Amino acid sequence: MYRDIQRESGIRLVARALARGTAKRCPHCGIGPLFSGWRHIDRCPACGLVFERNAGDTWFFTIIGDRLPVAIGIVLVYFGIARSHRLAGMAAFAVLIALLVWTSPNRWGAGIALHYLSRVFWPDPADPVPHGRDGGNKI
């Protein structure tokens, strides 16, 4: 029974952190922003969470959540639509590029949230993650 409660709270934590990150908010407290315009902020002004302890910490999560879907979309458009219908392929590329630019901060926020979750589930004593697993706030 205790394991089920622990697992459900872990699932809730993951869902909450990913929702906050996708909304471009701090995955810990949900209050502070992740970005100022297109620039990444170093620390949450509300709870003090350091988003990226070392330069490149979120690189893996950005590759998985950002670069791979982009590459898959380009391959699908190029080898799918563009091969058989040139004009439709060019239109699909334009739409794909617009979507990628429009959703970039949201995908980067999800990458920051995934990095935060890795820090919560596999803590390092030297890591400056604030106390309280969910920051005490709801989405």
PyMOL commands that set and color helices and strands:
alter all, ss='L'
color gray80, all
select helices_A, chain A and resi 2-22+59-84+86-121
alter helices_A, ss='H'
color red, helices_A
select strands_A, chain A and resi 35-36+39-40
alter strands_A, ss='S'
color yellow, strands_A
deselect
rebuild
show_as cartoon
